[in-house]
């Protein structure tokens, strides 16, 4: 990485999740401002170019963690040698502003092909929080990179950590621990002091989201074997229902008072969260065997779910390639599945009039939303190495994290 060249305050700290204002184009955490993969300020070109214009490319280190964008700063979380590195880049030039690093556990076993972090930074209230592969939860000043606090649980599930932390009401919340035994903890954002803890199951690989039912603000997340809802203020368990697959790696999708979960072996299921005389409960609305792939979460748009599902045919020790699919969020019925192989994983964004996907075979794909058929508008190569992280789409700019670099592209 380049030596830090300057410091300075972030212009207009992003404040997330609807309770506060978010600047157009900001992507402050996993799957965007509301963790729903919706882009707010993109206008699709009438005619797509055959290629994009590269503005800069900066080597940052290994990892699949999606970057975060706040104002004119990009936050990346990677591995360099024996260290995990949190860095802040200038979004206009790619130059490093600051970085912090610490020694990190080596990724071993079946997960060793992806040695860097998978968990994406969360940026809010002037802080940036990260969660390392071995269980180190860090909080830094977003403007200067000064460490506020770091807690290392020294525990992780079989394939190491992947759930991204979330910042809510002045608390950093994370899923920590290992197989069969874990906790969801909420730490004071300023001091790191534990505010509450829920110890009901081991962690999943998917990330928590915020849901509001009536006047109840709830943290909704998959664990190793359940889908649970906790009170944001105190961590009290409000409801729990069984949901178990091999990995539980998708992020729950909130659709009003309904939560939709999808996984390779668990299928796709919808649960309506209702409040009765005895408290909240999760009522299964529908369940289908059709599922998203192991490493992606479908996006919800206009009552339809768009995702990637395994097509079969993967080699020994490899995941099969995936295909785009569309299903109804109302009843789970499959509407169409495209036949083109798209790599082992991908990220799909709701970009207004179109859907944008970055697949792990390094292609940016634009396609038209609709229940009848798959209609591709463009497919553009945007990297020379696999792309497992979510892209950031801001105006006409698209930021892509490949194996070890961040690349800034523009649609011109």
C-alpha positions, 0 to 999 in steps of 0.5 A: 500500500502507498504511504498515507498522504493526508488526513482530514474529516469526512465530509458529512458523515454518513448516518445509516438505516433510514433514521438519519440522512444518507448522501446520494451514492454513499454505500456505507456498509454491506449491501448499501445504506439499508442492506437491501442492495438498492442503488439510489443515484444511478441512471442507466445509459440508453446505449451501453458501451462495450467497455468502461473507462478505467480511472484508477487501480490501487493494490490493497491486498487480498480479500472478498470483503466489499468496500464501503463508500462515504462521501469521497472516501473508500474503506477497504478491509484486506490481508497483506502478508500476516496482517489484516489491513483497514485502509481509507482511499481517496475515491477520486484518485485511489490514493491511500489516506490512512491505514491500520493493521494488526497480525491476523490468524492465517486462513487454513483448511477448505477456506484457504483459497480465500485468505483475506477477510470476507466481512465488509466494513460498516461506517457510521457516526464517524467510525468504521468497524471491521470483523477479521477472519479470526474474530477480531472486531475493530473500531477506528476513527473514520477520518484519521484511522486512529484505533478506538478499540479492538476486541479479539474473540479468537473464535470463528466458524469452520470457514472463518468469519463472514458476517459483516458488523452493523452499526445501530443506535450507537452500537456496533453489533457482530456475530462472534464465536465458532461452530455450535457456540457463539454470541451476538454482541453489541458494543458501545461505538465510542468505548467498546463496552459491551451493552448487551449479549445474546448467546443462543447459537453459533454464528452464521456466515450471513449478516444481520439486518434491521427490521421494524415491526410496529414500534419494535426495532429488531435485529434480524439474523440467521445463526447456525441453526435458526432465524432470530429477531432481537431487540436492538436496544437490549438484545432481548430475544423477541422470536426464533424459528428453525432454519438450517442448511449447510452454511446459512450464508445468505443475509435475510431479506426484509419485505415489510413484516416478512423475512425471506431466507435462502440457502443452497440446502435450506431452500427459500422460505418466507416468514411473517413476523407477527405480534400476538398476546404472548409476544412476537412469532414467526409464521412460515408463509411459504417454502420452496426447494429453489435456492440462492447459491452458497455465496449470494443473497437475492435482491428484492425488487417490485415483488420479485426476487432475483438471485443466482442459483447453482446449475450443477456441473462443478468439479471435485472440490469446486462449487458449480457455476451459477445462473440468474433466476427470478422468483415471486416473493409472494409465493416463491414460485420460480418464474425463469432461470437463465441458462448462462453459467456465471461463475461461482458467485455474484452480487445483484443490485437494484439500480432503478430501471435495471438490475446490475450484477457483478459475477465472480467471473469478473463481468459486470452484467446489466439486465432488465427486471421482469417476471417473464424472461431474462433480458440481458442489456450488457456484459462488460469485463471489469477485472482480470482476477475473480470478483467476489465482493459487491461493487459500489455504484455511485452516479456514473462510477463503479468501484470493483474489488478484485482479488487484490485491487480496487478499480474505479470505472466510469460509464462514459 
